[in-house]
Amino acid sequence: MTAEVFRQLIVEVTTPLRGRDLDGELAHWLNLHHGPDSATFHALKQACLAGVADGWMCNREHAGIRYGRVIKPADDVGRFSVDVVDMNDIAGGHHRHPNGEIDLVMPLEGDARFDGHGAGWCVYGPGSAHTPTVSGGRALVLYLLPEGQIDFTR
C-alpha cells in the first residue's frame, strides 16, 4: 500500500460528497454505500493497517494516541484533509469542528466503539464539538475534515 493508492481510495469516497451537508443524512448515505459490509470499507481498513505497518500512517504519538495527517486539503479530495488515529480505550483532546467532521470507525480489537459508534461512518455537523473517545477496545478512526479545520480546546 502506498500513499498514492490510499489517496485514490479517498478520492472515490470524497468525490460524491461535494456540496453535501455534513449531517445525519450524510452519515446514513455513507453507511449505505460505504458501510462495514462494503468493499470500500474493507479496502480503506486494509489500506490503513498497511499504512500503519509501513510507518507512514499514525507516525506520531501523544498521550497514548498514535495519529497523523496523511492528506492535506486539496481539490482532488474535495478540500478534505485526512487524519488517521489509533486509539485503545482512551479519550483524546476536546475539540471543535468549524466546518464539521466525517469519521470512519474501524474496530481492531474487542468491541471498540468511537463516541458510542461501532464500525462505520458518523458525521458531526459544522460547529459541533466533542472529546473523541474509543471504548471497549482498539480502533483506527479516519477523519475527514473540510479544509482541514479543527480547533482544539485549551
DSSP file (Angstrom, degrees, kcal/mol; ACC not computed):
  #  RESIDUE AA STRUCTURE BP1 BP2  ACC     N-H-->O    O-->H-N    N-H-->O    O-->H-N    TCO  KAPPA ALPHA  PHI   PSI    X-CA   Y-CA   Z-CA
    1    1 A M              0   0    0      0, 0.0     2,-0.3     0, 0.0    53,-0.0   0.000 360.0 360.0 360.0 129.5    0.0    0.0    0.0
    2    2 A T     >  -     0   0    0      1,-0.1     4,-2.3    54,-0.0     5,-0.2  -0.766 360.0-113.2-113.9 162.9    1.3    3.4   -1.0
    3    3 A A  H  > S+     0   0    0     -2,-0.3     4,-2.3     1,-0.2     5,-0.1   0.842 118.1  55.4 -61.4 -33.0    0.2    6.9    0.0
    4    4 A E  H  > S+     0   0    0      2,-0.2     4,-1.8     1,-0.2    -1,-0.2   0.909 107.8  46.4 -68.3 -42.3   -0.8    7.4   -3.7
    5    5 A V  H  > S+     0   0    0      2,-0.2     4,-1.7     1,-0.2    -2,-0.2   0.906 112.5  51.5 -65.8 -41.0   -3.1    4.3   -3.8
    6    6 A F  H  X S+     0   0    0     -4,-2.3     4,-2.1     1,-0.2    -2,-0.2   0.919 106.7  54.0 -59.9 -44.2   -4.6    5.4   -0.4
    7    7 A R  H  X S+     0   0    0     -4,-2.3     4,-2.5     1,-0.2    -1,-0.2   0.899 105.0  54.0 -58.9 -40.9   -5.3    8.8   -1.8
    8    8 A Q  H  X S+     0   0    0     -4,-1.8     4,-1.9     1,-0.2    -1,-0.2   0.887 106.5  52.0 -62.3 -38.5   -7.1    7.3   -4.8
    9    9 A L  H  X S+     0   0    0     -4,-1.7     4,-1.3     1,-0.2    -1,-0.2   0.917 110.3  48.7 -61.2 -42.4   -9.4    5.4   -2.3
   10   10 A I  H  X S+     0   0    0     -4,-2.1     4,-3.1     1,-0.2     3,-0.3   0.900 106.9  55.3 -65.4 -40.9  -10.1    8.7   -0.6
   11   11 A V  H  X S+     0   0    0     -4,-2.5     4,-2.3     1,-0.2    -1,-0.2   0.905 104.9  54.1 -58.1 -41.5  -10.9   10.4   -3.9
   12   12 A E  H  < S+     0   0    0     -4,-1.9    -1,-0.2     1,-0.2    -2,-0.2   0.848 114.8  40.5 -62.2 -34.3  -13.5    7.7   -4.6
   13   13 A V  H  < S+     0   0    0     -4,-1.3    -2,-0.2    -3,-0.3     4,-0.2   0.899 118.8  43.5 -80.0 -42.6  -15.2    8.4   -1.3
   14   14 A T  H >X S+     0   0    0     -4,-3.1     3,-1.5     1,-0.2     4,-0.6   0.766  94.9  75.7 -81.1 -25.0  -15.0   12.2   -1.3
   15   15 A T  G >< S+     0   0    0     -4,-2.3     3,-1.1     1,-0.3    -1,-0.2   0.922  98.8  44.8 -55.1 -48.1  -16.0   12.9   -4.9
   16   16 A P  G 34 S+     0   0    0      0, 0.0    -1,-0.3     0, 0.0    -2,-0.2   0.568 103.5  68.1 -74.5  -3.4  -19.7   12.2   -4.2
   17   17 A L  G X4  +     0   0    0     -3,-1.5     3,-2.3    -4,-0.2    -2,-0.2   0.626  69.0 122.1 -86.6 -13.4  -19.6   14.3   -1.0
   18   18 A R  T << S+     0   0    0     -3,-1.1     3,-0.1    -4,-0.6    61,-0.0  -0.254  84.5   4.1 -56.8 126.8  -19.0   17.6   -2.8
   19   19 A G  T 3  S+     0   0    0      1,-0.3    -1,-0.3     0, 0.0     2,-0.2   0.429  99.0 129.7  81.2  -1.0  -21.7   20.1   -1.9
   20   20 A R    <   -     0   0    0     -3,-2.3    -1,-0.3     1,-0.1     2,-0.2  -0.609  61.5-113.3 -87.9 147.2  -23.4   17.8    0.6
   21   21 A D        -     0   0    0     -2,-0.2     2,-1.1    -3,-0.1     5,-0.2  -0.514  24.9-121.3 -72.9 143.8  -24.3   18.9    4.1
   22   22 A L        +     0   0    0     -2,-0.2     2,-0.2    77,-0.1    -1,-0.1  -0.766  69.8 110.2 -87.6  98.8  -22.5   17.3    7.0
   23   23 A D  S  > S-     0   0    0     -2,-1.1     4,-1.9   102,-0.1     3,-0.4  -0.848  85.2 -71.3-155.1-175.2  -25.4   15.8    8.8
   24   24 A G  H  > S+     0   0    0     -2,-0.2     4,-2.4     1,-0.2     5,-0.2   0.819 124.8  59.1 -61.3 -33.3  -27.2   12.6    9.8
   25   25 A E  H  > S+     0   0    0      2,-0.2     4,-2.3     1,-0.2    -1,-0.2   0.894 105.8  48.8 -64.0 -38.8  -28.5   12.1    6.2
   26   26 A L  H  > S+     0   0    0     -3,-0.4     4,-2.9     2,-0.2    -2,-0.2   0.907 109.0  52.6 -66.8 -41.3  -24.9   12.0    5.0
   27   27 A A  H  X S+     0   0    0     -4,-1.9     4,-2.4     1,-0.2    94,-0.2   0.922 110.4  48.7 -58.9 -43.6  -23.9    9.5    7.7
   28   28 A H  H  X S+     0   0    0     -4,-2.4     4,-2.1     2,-0.2    -2,-0.2   0.928 111.9  48.7 -61.3 -45.5  -26.8    7.3    6.5
   29   29 A W  H  X S+     0   0    0     -4,-2.3     4,-2.5     2,-0.2     5,-0.3   0.924 111.5  49.3 -61.3 -46.1  -25.7    7.6    2.9
   30   30 A L  H  X S+     0   0    0     -4,-2.9     4,-3.3     1,-0.2    -1,-0.2   0.916 112.7  47.1 -60.6 -43.7  -22.1    6.8    3.7
   31   31 A N  H  X S+     0   0    0     -4,-2.4     4,-0.8    -5,-0.2    -1,-0.2   0.834 112.9  50.0 -68.8 -30.8  -23.1    3.7    5.7
   32   32 A L  H  < S+     0   0    0     -4,-2.1    -2,-0.2    -5,-0.2    -1,-0.2   0.912 125.5  25.6 -70.4 -42.9  -25.4    2.6    3.0
   33   33 A H  H  < S+     0   0    0     -4,-2.5     7,-0.3    -5,-0.2    -2,-0.2   0.728 140.8  19.1 -95.8 -25.7  -22.8    2.9    0.2
   34   34 A H  H  < S+     0   0    0     -4,-3.3    -3,-0.2    -5,-0.3    -2,-0.2  -0.002  90.9 137.3-135.7  28.9  -19.5    2.5    2.0
   35   35 A G  S >< S-     0   0    0     -4,-0.8     3,-2.5    -6,-0.2     6,-0.5   0.047  73.0 -73.6 -74.8-175.8  -20.5    0.8    5.3
   36   36 A P  T 3  S+     0   0    0      0, 0.0    84,-0.1     0, 0.0    -1,-0.1   0.684 130.1  49.9 -56.4 -23.8  -18.9   -2.0    7.2
   37   37 A D  T 3  S+     0   0    0      4,-0.1     2,-0.1     5,-0.0    -2,-0.1   0.403  93.7 101.6 -94.7   3.5  -20.0   -4.7    4.7
   38   38 A S  S <> S-     0   0    0     -3,-2.5     4,-1.8     1,-0.1     5,-0.1  -0.457  78.6-124.5 -90.6 159.5  -18.8   -2.8    1.6
   39   39 A A  H  > S+     0   0    0      2,-0.2     4,-2.5     1,-0.2     5,-0.2   0.851 112.6  58.1 -64.7 -35.0  -15.7   -3.3   -0.5
   40   40 A T  H  > S+     0   0    0     -7,-0.3     4,-2.8     2,-0.2     5,-0.2   0.940 105.3  48.3 -61.4 -48.1  -14.8    0.4    0.2
   41   41 A F  H  > S+     0   0    0     -6,-0.5     4,-2.6     1,-0.2     5,-0.2   0.937 114.0  46.2 -58.0 -48.4  -14.8   -0.1    4.0
   42   42 A H  H  X S+     0   0    0     -4,-1.8     4,-2.4     1,-0.2    -1,-0.2   0.885 112.8  50.0 -65.1 -38.3  -12.6   -3.2    3.7
   43   43 A A  H  X S+     0   0    0     -4,-2.5     4,-2.3     2,-0.2    -1,-0.2   0.921 112.8  46.6 -66.1 -43.0  -10.2   -1.5    1.2
   44   44 A L  H  X S+     0   0    0     -4,-2.8     4,-2.6     2,-0.2    -2,-0.2   0.912 112.9  49.5 -65.4 -42.0   -9.9    1.5    3.5
   45   45 A K  H  X S+     0   0    0     -4,-2.6     4,-2.6    -5,-0.2    -2,-0.2   0.935 113.4  45.4 -63.3 -45.6   -9.3   -0.6    6.6
   46   46 A Q  H  X S+     0   0    0     -4,-2.4     4,-2.4     2,-0.2    -1,-0.2   0.890 112.5  51.9 -64.8 -38.4   -6.7   -2.7    4.9
   47   47 A A  H  X S+     0   0    0     -4,-2.3     4,-2.6    -5,-0.2    -2,-0.2   0.910 111.1  47.3 -64.0 -42.2   -5.0    0.4    3.5
   48   48 A C  H  X S+     0   0    0     -4,-2.6     4,-2.5     2,-0.2     5,-0.2   0.922 111.5  49.9 -66.3 -43.8   -4.9    2.0    6.9
   49   49 A L  H  X S+     0   0    0     -4,-2.6     4,-2.3     1,-0.2    -2,-0.2   0.914 113.9  46.0 -59.8 -42.2   -3.5   -1.2    8.5
   50   50 A A  H  X S+     0   0    0     -4,-2.4     4,-2.4     2,-0.2    -2,-0.2   0.908 111.4  51.6 -67.8 -41.5   -0.8   -1.4    5.8
   51   51 A G  H  X>S+     0   0    0     -4,-2.6     6,-1.5     2,-0.2     5,-1.4   0.882 111.6  47.2 -62.6 -39.1    0.0    2.4    6.2
   52   52 A V  H ><5S+     0   0    0     -4,-2.5     3,-0.9     2,-0.2    -2,-0.2   0.936 113.1  48.6 -65.9 -46.3    0.4    2.0    9.9
   53   53 A A  H 3<5S+     0   0    0     -4,-2.3    -2,-0.2     1,-0.3    -1,-0.2   0.855 111.6  49.9 -62.5 -35.2    2.6   -1.1    9.5
   54   54 A D  H 3<5S-     0   0    0     -4,-2.4    -1,-0.3    -5,-0.1    -2,-0.2   0.578 112.9-121.2 -82.2  -9.5    4.7    0.7    6.9
   55   55 A G  T <<5S+     0   0    0     -3,-0.9    -3,-0.2    -4,-0.6    -4,-0.1   0.485  87.8 100.3  88.6   3.3    5.2    3.7    9.2
   56   56 A W  S   <S+     0   0    0     -5,-1.4     2,-0.4     2,-0.1     3,-0.2   0.491  77.1  59.1 -99.0  -2.6    3.7    6.5    7.0
   57   57 A M  S    S+     0   0    0     -6,-1.5    -2,-0.2     1,-0.2    11,-0.1  -0.967 114.7   6.8-124.6 142.7    0.3    6.5    8.8
   58   58 A C  S    S+     0   0    0     -2,-0.4    10,-0.2    26,-0.3    -1,-0.2   0.908  79.3 152.4  54.5  45.3   -0.2    7.2   12.6
   59   59 A N        +     0   0    0     -3,-0.2     2,-0.3     7,-0.1     9,-0.2   0.287  48.2  67.7 -93.2  10.9    3.5    8.0   12.8
   60   60 A R  E     -A   67   0A   0      7,-1.9     7,-2.0     2,-0.0     2,-0.4  -0.875  63.4-161.0-122.7 160.4    3.2   10.4   15.7
   61   61 A E  E     +A   66   0A   0     -2,-0.3     2,-0.3     5,-0.2     5,-0.2  -0.996  14.4 165.7-145.0 138.2    2.2    9.7   19.3
   62   62 A H  E >  S-A   65   0A   0      3,-2.2     3,-1.8    -2,-0.4    -2,-0.0  -0.928  72.8 -14.3-151.2 127.2    0.9   11.8   22.2
   63   63 A A  T 3  S-     0   0    0     -2,-0.3     3,-0.1     1,-0.3    -2,-0.0   0.829 129.2 -48.0  53.8  38.1   -0.6   10.7   25.5
   64   64 A G  T 3  S+     0   0    0      1,-0.2     2,-0.5    23,-0.0    24,-0.3   0.507 114.7 111.7  85.5   4.2   -1.1    7.1   24.3
   65   65 A I  E <   -A   62   0A   0     -3,-1.8    -3,-2.2    22,-0.1     2,-0.4  -0.952  53.6-152.8-114.6 126.5   -2.7    8.0   20.9
   66   66 A R  E     +AB  61  86A   0     20,-1.8    20,-3.1    -2,-0.5     2,-0.3  -0.806  33.6 149.2 -93.6 138.4   -1.0    7.4   17.6
   67   67 A Y  E     +AB  60  85A   0     -7,-2.0    -7,-1.9    -2,-0.4     2,-0.2  -0.928  19.6 170.6-156.8 173.7   -2.0    9.8   14.9
   68   68 A G  E     - B   0  84A   0     16,-0.8    16,-2.2    -2,-0.3     2,-0.6  -0.735  35.6-114.4 171.5 145.3   -1.1   11.7   11.8
   69   69 A R  E     + B   0  83A   0     14,-0.2    14,-0.3    -2,-0.2     3,-0.1  -0.813  31.9 175.0 -86.8 122.2   -2.4   13.8    8.9
   70   70 A V  E     +     0   0A   0     12,-2.7     2,-0.4    -2,-0.6    13,-0.2   0.626  65.7  31.8-105.9 -17.6   -1.9   11.8    5.8
   71   71 A I  E     - B   0  82A   0     11,-1.6    11,-2.6     6,-0.0    -1,-0.3  -0.981  69.0-148.7-142.0 129.2   -3.6   14.1    3.2
   72   72 A K        -     0   0    0     -2,-0.4     8,-0.2     9,-0.2     5,-0.1  -0.580  46.8 -76.0 -87.8 157.9   -3.8   17.9    3.3
   73   73 A P        +     0   0    0      0, 0.0     2,-0.3     0, 0.0     8,-0.2  -0.290  67.0 154.6 -56.6 133.7   -6.9   19.6    1.8
   74   74 A A    > > -     0   0    0      6,-0.5     5,-3.0     1,-0.1     3,-0.8  -0.974  54.9-105.9-155.9 160.6   -6.8   19.6   -2.0
   75   75 A D  G > 5S+     0   0    0     -2,-0.3     3,-1.8     1,-0.2    -1,-0.1   0.876 114.6  58.2 -60.4 -39.9   -9.2   19.8   -4.8
   76   76 A D  G 3 5S+     0   0    0      1,-0.3    -1,-0.2     2,-0.1   -61,-0.1   0.765 109.4  45.2 -66.5 -23.2   -8.9   16.1   -5.8
   77   77 A V  G X 5S-     0   0    0     -3,-0.8     3,-1.2    -5,-0.1    -1,-0.3   0.055 123.7-100.7-106.8  24.1  -10.0   15.1   -2.3
   78   78 A G  T < 5 -     0   0    0     -3,-1.8    -3,-0.2     1,-0.2    -2,-0.1   0.734  69.6 -66.2  69.7  23.5  -12.9   17.5   -2.1
   79   79 A R  T 3 <S+     0   0    0     -5,-3.0    68,-4.0     1,-0.3     2,-0.3   0.719 101.8 134.2  67.0  23.2  -11.0   20.0    0.1
   80   80 A F  E <   - C   0 146A   0     -3,-1.2    -6,-0.5    -6,-0.4     2,-0.3  -0.767  48.7-143.4 -95.4 146.8  -10.9   17.5    2.9
   81   81 A S  E     - C   0 145A   0     64,-2.2    64,-1.7    -2,-0.3     2,-0.5  -0.716  16.2-140.7 -93.5 161.6   -7.9   16.7    5.0
   82   82 A V  E     +BC  71 144A   0    -11,-2.6   -12,-2.7    -2,-0.3   -11,-1.6  -0.983  22.5 174.2-128.6 121.6   -7.4   13.1    6.1
   83   83 A D  E     -BC  69 143A   0     60,-2.0    60,-3.3    -2,-0.5     2,-0.4  -0.923  12.1-159.7-118.7 148.3   -6.2   12.2    9.6
   84   84 A V  E     -BC  68 142A   0    -16,-2.2   -16,-0.8    -2,-0.4     2,-0.3  -0.999   8.1-171.0-129.4 134.0   -6.0    8.7   11.0
   85   85 A V  E     -BC  67 141A   0     56,-2.4    56,-2.3    -2,-0.4     2,-0.5  -0.925  16.2-149.3-123.2 150.1   -5.7    7.9   14.7
   86   86 A D  E     +BC  66 140A   0    -20,-3.1   -20,-1.8    -2,-0.3     2,-0.4  -0.972  28.5 174.1-117.4 111.5   -5.1    4.6   16.5
   87   87 A M  E     - C   0 139A   0     52,-2.6    52,-2.8    -2,-0.5     2,-0.4  -0.942  19.4-169.4-127.0 142.1   -6.8    4.6   19.9
   88   88 A N  E    S- C   0 138A   0     -2,-0.4    50,-0.3   -24,-0.3     3,-0.1  -0.897  74.6 -38.4-134.3 103.2   -7.3    1.9   22.5
   89   89 A D  E    S+     0   0A   0     48,-2.1     2,-0.3    -2,-0.4    46,-0.2   0.936 107.3 119.2  46.3  60.6   -9.7    2.6   25.4
   90   90 A I  E     - C   0 134A   0     44,-1.1    44,-2.7    45,-0.0     2,-0.4  -0.992  60.0-129.4-153.1 153.2   -8.8    6.2   25.6
   91   91 A A  E     - C   0 133A   0     -2,-0.3    42,-0.3    42,-0.2     3,-0.1  -0.887  24.7-152.2-105.7 139.8  -10.2    9.7   25.2
   92   92 A G        -     0   0    0     40,-3.6     2,-0.3    -2,-0.4     3,-0.0  -0.160  39.2 -57.2 -93.8-167.6   -8.5   12.3   23.1
   93   93 A G        -     0   0    0     38,-0.1    -1,-0.2     1,-0.1    37,-0.1  -0.547  55.9-109.2 -79.2 136.5   -8.3   16.1   23.3
   94   94 A H        +     0   0    0     -2,-0.3    59,-2.4    37,-0.2     2,-0.3  -0.371  50.8 165.9 -61.0 137.3  -11.6   18.0   23.3
   95   95 A H  E     -GH 130 152B   0     35,-2.4    35,-2.2    57,-0.3     2,-0.3  -0.975  31.6-127.5-152.2 165.3  -12.0   19.9   20.0
   96   96 A R  E     -GH 129 151B   0     55,-2.8    55,-2.5    -2,-0.3    33,-0.3  -0.858  13.4-140.6-115.6 149.0  -14.5   21.8   17.8
   97   97 A H  E     -G  128   0B   0     31,-3.3    30,-3.1    -2,-0.3    31,-0.6  -0.855  13.5-173.7-111.4  93.3  -15.3   21.2   14.2
   98   98 A P  S    S+     0   0    0      0, 0.0    -1,-0.2     0, 0.0    52,-0.1   0.877  92.6  20.3 -54.9 -38.6  -15.7   24.7   12.5
   99   99 A N  S    S-     0   0    0      1,-0.4   -77,-0.1    50,-0.3     2,-0.1   0.308 121.7-100.8-112.6   6.3  -16.8   23.0    9.2
  100  100 A G        -     0   0    0     -3,-0.5    -1,-0.4    25,-0.4     2,-0.3  -0.371  31.1-111.8  98.9 178.3  -17.8   19.6   10.6
  101  101 A E  E     -D  124   0A   0     23,-2.5    23,-3.2    44,-0.2     2,-0.5  -0.979  10.6-154.9-154.7 138.5  -16.1   16.2   10.6
  102  102 A I  E     -DE 123 144A   0     42,-2.3    42,-3.2    -2,-0.3     2,-0.4  -0.980  20.2-166.0-116.8 127.3  -16.7   12.9    9.0
  103  103 A D  E     -DE 122 143A   0     19,-3.1    19,-2.1    -2,-0.5     2,-0.6  -0.929  16.6-158.4-121.4 137.5  -15.4    9.8   10.7
  104  104 A L  E     -DE 121 142A   0     38,-2.6    38,-2.3    -2,-0.4     2,-0.5  -0.966  17.4-153.3-110.3 116.5  -14.8    6.2    9.6
  105  105 A V  E     -DE 120 141A   0     15,-3.6    15,-2.1    -2,-0.6    36,-0.2  -0.801  14.1-178.8 -95.2 123.0  -14.7    3.9   12.6
  106  106 A M  E     - E   0 140A   0     34,-2.9    34,-2.4    -2,-0.5     7,-0.1  -0.820  16.3-150.2-124.9  89.6  -12.6    0.7   12.0
  107  107 A P  E     + E   0 139A   0      0, 0.0    32,-0.3     0, 0.0     3,-0.1  -0.301  20.5 173.1 -60.6 140.9  -12.6   -1.6   15.1
  108  108 A L  E     +     0   0A   0     30,-3.4     2,-0.3     1,-0.4    31,-0.2   0.689  62.8  20.2-116.0 -37.6   -9.5   -3.7   15.5
  109  109 A E  E >  S- E   0 138A   0     29,-2.0    29,-0.9     0, 0.0     3,-0.7  -0.988 111.3 -15.4-139.3 145.5   -9.8   -5.4   18.9
  110  110 A G  E 3  S- E   0 137A   0     -2,-0.3     2,-0.3     1,-0.2    27,-0.2  -0.239 111.4 -42.1  65.5-152.8  -12.7   -6.1   21.3
  111  111 A D  E 3  S-     0   0A   0     25,-1.7    -1,-0.2     2,-0.0    26,-0.2  -0.460  78.0-173.6-105.9  56.3  -16.0   -4.3   20.8
  112  112 A A  E <   -     0   0A   0     -3,-0.7     2,-0.4    -2,-0.3    24,-0.2  -0.244   5.1-176.8 -60.9 134.3  -14.3   -1.0   20.1
  113  113 A R  E     - E   0 135A   0     22,-2.6    22,-2.3    24,-0.1     2,-0.6  -0.984  20.4-143.6-132.1 143.5  -16.7    2.0   19.7
  114  114 A F  E >  S-FE 117 134A   0      3,-3.1     3,-2.6    -2,-0.4    20,-0.2  -0.937  87.3 -23.9-109.2 115.2  -15.9    5.6   18.9
  115  115 A D  T 3  S-     0   0    0     18,-3.2    -1,-0.2    -2,-0.6    19,-0.1   0.861 130.0 -50.2  49.2  37.8  -18.1    8.0   20.8
  116  116 A G  T 3  S+     0   0    0     17,-0.3     2,-0.4     1,-0.3    -1,-0.3   0.351 114.8 121.1  86.1  -5.9  -20.6    5.1   21.0
  117  117 A H  B <   -F  114   0A   0     -3,-2.6    -3,-3.1     1,-0.1    -1,-0.3  -0.775  47.2-155.5 -94.7 132.7  -20.5    4.3   17.3
  118  118 A G        -     0   0    0     -2,-0.4   -13,-0.2     1,-0.3    -4,-0.1   0.043  56.0 -25.8 -82.4-159.5  -19.4    0.9   16.1
  119  119 A A  S    S+     0   0    0     -7,-0.1     2,-0.3   -15,-0.1    -1,-0.3  -0.229 108.4  43.5 -54.5 133.9  -17.9    0.1   12.7
  120  120 A G  E    S-D  105   0A   0    -15,-2.1   -15,-3.6   -85,-0.1     2,-0.3  -0.877  90.5 -34.7 130.3-160.5  -19.0    2.5   10.0
  121  121 A W  E     +D  104   0A   0     -2,-0.3     2,-0.3   -17,-0.2   -17,-0.2  -0.756  39.0 179.8-106.4 143.3  -19.4    6.2    9.5
  122  122 A C  E     -D  103   0A   0    -19,-2.1   -19,-3.1    -2,-0.3     2,-0.4  -0.979  13.2-151.9-135.6 152.7  -20.5    9.0   11.8
  123  123 A V  E     -D  102   0A   0     -2,-0.3     2,-0.5   -21,-0.2   -21,-0.2  -0.983   5.2-161.7-130.7 132.5  -20.8   12.7   10.9
  124  124 A Y  E     -D  101   0A   0    -23,-3.2   -23,-2.5    -2,-0.4     3,-0.1  -0.959  25.0-130.3-110.9 129.2  -20.5   15.8   13.1
  125  125 A G    >   -     0   0    0     -2,-0.5     3,-1.9   -25,-0.2   -25,-0.4  -0.172  40.3 -67.5 -74.7 168.9  -22.0   19.0   11.7
  126  126 A P  T 3  S+     0   0    0      0, 0.0   -27,-0.2     0, 0.0    -1,-0.2  -0.289 121.6  19.2 -56.5 136.1  -20.4   22.4   11.5
  127  127 A G  T 3  S+     0   0    0    -30,-3.1   -28,-0.1     1,-0.3    -2,-0.1   0.375  92.6 134.4  84.0  -3.9  -19.8   24.0   14.9
  128  128 A S  E <   -G   97   0B   0     -3,-1.9   -31,-3.3   -31,-0.6     2,-0.3  -0.285  34.2-166.7 -73.7 164.2  -20.0   20.7   16.8
  129  129 A A  E     +G   96   0B   0    -33,-0.3     2,-0.3    -3,-0.1   -33,-0.2  -0.984  12.7 156.5-148.7 155.5  -17.5   19.7   19.4
  130  130 A H  E     -G   95   0B   0    -35,-2.2   -35,-2.4    -2,-0.3   -15,-0.0  -0.985  44.9-111.6-166.2 169.3  -16.6   16.5   21.3
  131  131 A T        -     0   0    0     -2,-0.3   -37,-0.2   -37,-0.2     2,-0.1  -0.937  45.3-131.2-106.9 101.7  -14.0   14.6   23.3
  132  132 A P        -     0   0    0      0, 0.0   -40,-3.6     0, 0.0     2,-0.4  -0.341  33.7-177.6 -62.7 126.2  -13.2   11.8   20.9
  133  133 A T  E     -C   91   0A   0    -42,-0.3   -18,-3.2    -2,-0.1     2,-0.5  -0.986  22.4-162.7-134.2 128.0  -13.3    8.5   22.9
  134  134 A V  E     +CE  90 114A   0    -44,-2.7   -44,-1.1    -2,-0.4     2,-0.3  -0.949  22.5 174.7-105.9 126.6  -12.7    4.9   21.9
  135  135 A S  E     + E   0 113A   0    -22,-2.3   -22,-2.6    -2,-0.5   -19,-0.1  -0.905  52.1  33.3-127.5 156.8  -14.1    2.4   24.4
  136  136 A G  E    S-     0   0A   0     -2,-0.3   -25,-1.7   -24,-0.2     2,-0.3   0.591 120.2 -34.3  79.4  11.3  -14.3   -1.3   24.5
  137  137 A G  E    S- E   0 110A   0    -27,-0.2   -48,-2.1   -26,-0.2     2,-0.4  -0.986  89.8 -34.9 145.3-154.6  -11.1   -2.0   22.7
  138  138 A R  E     +CE  88 109A   0    -29,-0.9   -30,-3.4    -2,-0.3   -29,-2.0  -0.864  51.0 169.4-113.4 141.0   -8.8   -0.6   19.9
  139  139 A A  E     -CE  87 107A   0    -52,-2.8   -52,-2.6    -2,-0.4     2,-0.4  -0.994  30.9-133.9-146.2 151.3   -9.9    1.1   16.8
  140  140 A L  E     -CE  86 106A   0    -34,-2.4   -34,-2.9    -2,-0.3     2,-0.4  -0.885  25.9-163.6 -95.6 139.0   -8.5    3.1   13.9
  141  141 A V  E     -CE  85 105A   0    -56,-2.3   -56,-2.4    -2,-0.4     2,-0.5  -0.991   6.2-156.0-128.2 125.0  -10.5    6.2   13.1
  142  142 A L  E     -CE  84 104A   0    -38,-2.3   -38,-2.6    -2,-0.4     2,-0.5  -0.876  13.0-157.5 -99.5 126.5  -10.2    8.1    9.8
  143  143 A Y  E     -CE  83 103A   0    -60,-3.3   -60,-2.0    -2,-0.5     2,-0.6  -0.907   9.9-163.6-108.9 128.9  -11.2   11.7   10.0
  144  144 A L  E     -CE  82 102A   0    -42,-3.2   -42,-2.3    -2,-0.5   -62,-0.2  -0.962  14.3-173.3-105.4 117.9  -12.3   13.8    7.0
  145  145 A L  E >   -C   81   0A   0    -64,-1.7     3,-2.6    -2,-0.6   -64,-2.2  -0.950  27.0-121.7-115.8 116.8  -12.1   17.5    7.9
  146  146 A P  E >  S-C   80   0A   0      0, 0.0     3,-1.8     0, 0.0   -66,-0.3  -0.366  98.6  -8.0 -56.9 125.9  -13.4   20.1    5.5
  147  147 A E  T 3  S-     0   0    0    -68,-4.0   -67,-0.2     1,-0.3   -68,-0.1   0.615 117.4 -82.8  58.5  14.5  -10.5   22.4    4.7
  148  148 A G  T <  S+     0   0    0     -3,-2.6     2,-0.4   -69,-0.3    -1,-0.3   0.667  81.2 162.6  71.1  15.8   -8.6   20.6    7.5
  149  149 A Q    <   +     0   0    0     -3,-1.8   -50,-0.3   -49,-0.1     2,-0.3  -0.565   4.3 145.4 -81.7 125.3  -10.2   22.8   10.1
  150  150 A I        -     0   0    0     -2,-0.4     2,-0.6   -53,-0.1   -53,-0.2  -0.948  29.3-156.2-153.4 135.9  -10.1   21.7   13.7
  151  151 A D  E     -H   96   0B   0    -55,-2.5   -55,-2.8    -2,-0.3     2,-0.3  -0.938  11.9-151.0-119.6 109.4   -9.9   23.8   16.9
  152  152 A F  E     -H   95   0B   0     -2,-0.6     2,-0.3   -57,-0.2   -57,-0.3  -0.603  20.0-121.8 -79.4 137.8   -8.5   22.1   19.9
  153  153 A T              0   0    0    -59,-2.4   -59,-0.1    -2,-0.3    -1,-0.1  -0.581 360.0 360.0 -77.3 136.9   -9.8   23.4   23.3
  154  154 A R              0   0    0     -2,-0.3    -1,-0.1   -61,-0.1   -59,-0.0   0.436 360.0 360.0 -90.0 360.0   -7.1   24.6   25.6
